């Protein structure tokens, strides 16, 4: 009979699917005492029990591959560890390419697999047929083969994890429903159930499609929606029964389905188009029906007929097979299919592991990832793409529904670089300039915002035209690059995350948070927040506007990720400060290029000369009678200012600047040109050159890290230790001799026939007229002049490490000119 057994716990996990049980197992195994899991009906109820159980090493994301790899390695040894059978089959899996674009995609994915330990091969049609002899080979051009892939029985897997969790001391209680959650002033929780109250240091929501209901108890609207996923199981097929070895799992990407052997028959699961697929939206508006646990939905074969026909063409023996079972069950989707995993901003000691579209393959790895983070105070590696704080108040139910529909329908779509998806856009989160600019440019989506990627001129091929090679934006971006280098350009940077920090302890807080010194009043600097292990958690610009009052600015995708970290430090340290998130209220325009000063000078009486308004200074002024906070800084590396202002003033400010710059030929530029400009200047980007996988020393950020400052900033001791031991790798700057393809980041770097590192970002340099990339390589091959190779679309291109930067920044050029030297542009 159910009982709570205790009234206090370190960690209470809410939800007994494979993810929650995996977390209980990992926390208990790592030695955490008092782990309690509460499940409202029985283990595996909800989505786990009816899952198809596919396991794959493949993932287009870099660090999500680590999650998949850990899960598979864990599942291989779980039976031996717990004595519980798990029904794990590893016949391998093959993704089928039946179009030339798909072959390009496989080559694109292979270059990202080279620096990962998991086995993955691009194989010929002959090899595909040898591995899966029952295929119709008419359309097969290639296969992407992962030998260690397969499938596992979800129920048995969860029971084995549960046995392990109990073995190591976790308590799994069911049926016990959580009826309310109350946060106490000390940050602990009261978890209310019909059997009494447990007081918990932290709670973790792993409640699957009930996760929204748990979130609502805290006033949170988690952007999740259940979709109907159907799969079909056939009776025995003689040709399958006659096989000596189990067939690999097939993913026919054009047909949009997976197919695997199930005993002596086949199991087939399609992903319908966004028009045909079905959402269970009533659960979002009215909540999950009471008592729903291990039920299924009514199946609908008409909805999946075109996929069945595609499968019968690819695997002809299916035509003769009888369907013995059709499963139609709920799976929870987040807007982008990726789960939400980690601590949640705005609520203390509340963690989530929710929104799993692929819970079985993610369960093992995410349980370990979250357990490490909880126990060690920082993530074991960078997974910002699953950060729950990537969503905010702008993720309405309508948006979530539109995106989940699109994500499900696009499950097997070609994954291009610089991919854009258009459902649910725009959100309410548009800058003041959106209506003015939307018809003139190709917009990109950044954390709910629309931001111009590149602008159209007469004669351009407009619109979103994705490609693995140079495409319609290539020449226009070159034009915008030239505009900024030779004249003056304007870019909308309103999506930046912007925080005001003030109070008696503000200087003390920032001195502890950041590795750089605290800037003086009227000054700005670039500062990094480090983790206790000395990794780069975030990069921000910090400006002291008035004594003790600061403005912090971060990238659009890092807004709540950074705010949560800062808030946690404030709470733990008891700092007396106020933090205000100004992101949605404040617009930002950047004006950059050799004529930036004279254009802006026409709009103000303030002296903008170099001697009066120096590089990295900030001040309040009026431009055309509009109040702005102006910072002399530009991610282009050219002369420029960032102008922070009220969002409702954006149009007036933009129009005034454009009017004032007519004589200089002022024009717009977008983020693609900005990226080319910053790469030529050797500027690092958070999320590429630096993140929770890298330390600032190997990333070449020593200039911003003040190890000799008095304050014991987070990560300082770890960094001293890293410095003493010496670096194993470092970031280098490469030119790459390519043809019609450019590096993007995450490609394999080769030397002497071996993969030795990876690129972090890259692009075409319009200044040098060749490709450029940053890459991490071992110290012994990191000298200027070293010859390497970068793999792009299945071909290795010659690369050379060069002295960075390719183009000196404007402040450096001015400094050299004053000394009488001629700087390189």
Protein Blocks (a to p, Z undefined) as FASTA:
>chain_A
ZZehiacdfbdcedjbfklmmmmmmmmmnopahiacddfkbghiajlmmpghiacfbdfb
fklmmmmmmmmmmmmmmmmmnopaehiacebpadddfbfklmmmmmmmmmmmmmpcbdcd
dddfklmmmmmmmbcfklmnbdcddfkgccddfklmmmmmmmmmmmnopacddddddfbd
cddfkopacdddfkbccddfbdcdfehjmlmmmmmmnopacdddddddddddddddfklm
mpmbdcdddddfklopadddehjbccddddddfklmccdfklmmnopaehiakbccdddf
klmmmmmmmmmmmmmmlmmpccfbdcdddddddfkopacedddehiahiacdehiablml
mmmmmmmmmmmmmmnopafbdcfklgmklpcfklcfklmmmmmmmmmmmmmgccdehiac
fehiacfkdcfklmmmmmmpccddeehiacdfbdcdehiagdjdddfbdcfklmmmmmmm
mmmmmmccdddfklpccdddedjklmmmmmmmpmbdcddehiacddddddfkopafbdcd
dddfbghiacddddfklmmmmmmmmmmmmmmnopacddddfklmpccdddedjklmmmmm
mmpcbdcbfklmcghiacdddeehiacddddddfklpacddddddfklmmmmmmmmmmmm
mmnopacddfklmmmmmmmnopacehilpcckbcfklnopmmmpcfkbmblcehklmmmm
mmmnopabdcdddddddfkbccfbjpacdeehiafbdcfbdcddfklopacddddddfkl
mcghiacdddeehiacddddddddfbdcfklmmmmmmnopacdZZ
